[in-house]
Amino acid sequence: MIRVTENLRKIRDLLAKAAVDAGRDPASVRLLAVSKKKPVSLILEAAAAGQHDFGENFVQEGLEKIAQAGREDLQWHFIGHLQSNKTRAVAEQFHWVHTVDRLKTAQRLSRQRPASMGALNICLQVNIDSEPGKSGSSEDDLPQLARQVATLPGLRLRGLMCLPAQHDSFEAQREPFARLRAHAASLRAEGIDVDTLSMGMSHDYRAAIFEGSTMVRIGTAIFGER
Ligand SMILES: *Cc1c(COP(=O)(O)O)cnc(C)c1O
């Protein structure tokens, strides 16, 4: 039996403590509950406990859960790899996409976003450890990609996202997050107004919060092992 309500309370306390330890306002860190491979019943339990933002990795699974949950008040974040032939449904159903790493995908999302829904919130995924085969823009390509995405009418460029290689030590965990934060600062310095750093998961949220994360993506600590 997974105790979602209790897990949420615990993780909120831990996030708030990490923020205070980092000298930050706990309200500046938003919790994204990653519900991939978990049933809608647990999502609704989390929603009843005040959770508002949910992250899904797979288009079809996410669409089914959005429909089944039937809750206009929840915000749905797409955080998986997005193939360009699946952009339409994401543009029509989700509120955020955290994993844009190519202009072509961004252009499709922008074109396919219904005007009535307002701009789709976008984070650019950066392959921050230059891992072969991993999704994400290279650090070198990021500034140009950001400039181009920022001009697309159906999108609102909100910030950057990364999924670093696993490290056990706190200091090693901080290093890639610090680089992502520096990239966001460079974009702001050239007038691209990003406000979001989507970084940190169940095992490294503390390091991410110390480096300025504004949105942590937590699955296991809320919903249990997958
Ligand atoms: C699954 C996933 C998470 C959540 O990971 P946990 O370790 O379960 O907290 C966060 N971000 C992305 C992109 C994921 O795919």
The ligand as an SDF file (V2000), in Angstrom:
LIG
                    3D

 15 15  0  0  0  0  0  0  0  0999 V2000
   11.0130    9.3910  -14.0610 C   0  0  0  0  0  0  0  0  0  0  0  0
   11.5150   10.7920  -14.1520 C   0  0  0  0  0  0  0  0  0  0  0  0
   11.6200   11.6080  -13.0140 C   0  0  0  0  0  0  0  0  0  0  0  0
   11.2980   11.1260  -11.6000 C   0  0  0  0  0  0  0  0  0  0  0  0
   12.3140   10.2850  -11.1460 O   0  0  0  0  0  0  0  0  0  0  0  0
   12.3140    9.7140   -9.6490 P   0  0  0  0  0  0  0  0  0  0  0  0
   13.6970    9.2180   -9.4770 O   0  0  0  0  0  0  0  0  0  0  0  0
   11.2990    8.6110   -9.6180 O   0  0  0  0  0  0  0  0  0  0  0  0
   11.9850   10.8100   -8.7270 O   0  0  0  0  0  0  0  0  0  0  0  0
   12.0340   12.9110  -13.1880 C   0  0  0  0  0  0  0  0  0  0  0  0
   12.3360   13.4090  -14.4080 N   0  0  0  0  0  0  0  0  0  0  0  0
   12.2510   12.6660  -15.5210 C   0  0  0  0  0  0  0  0  0  0  0  0
   12.5920   13.2670  -16.8200 C   0  0  0  0  0  0  0  0  0  0  0  0
   11.8550   11.3300  -15.4200 C   0  0  0  0  0  0  0  0  0  0  0  0
   11.7920   10.6020  -16.5390 O   0  0  0  0  0  0  0  0  0  0  0  0
  1  2  1  0
  2  3  1  0
  2 14  2  0
  3  4  1  0
  3 10  2  0
  4  5  1  0
  5  6  1  0
  6  7  2  0
  6  8  1  0
  6  9  1  0
 10 11  1  0
 11 12  2  0
 12 13  1  0
 12 14  1  0
 14 15  1  0
M  END
$$$$
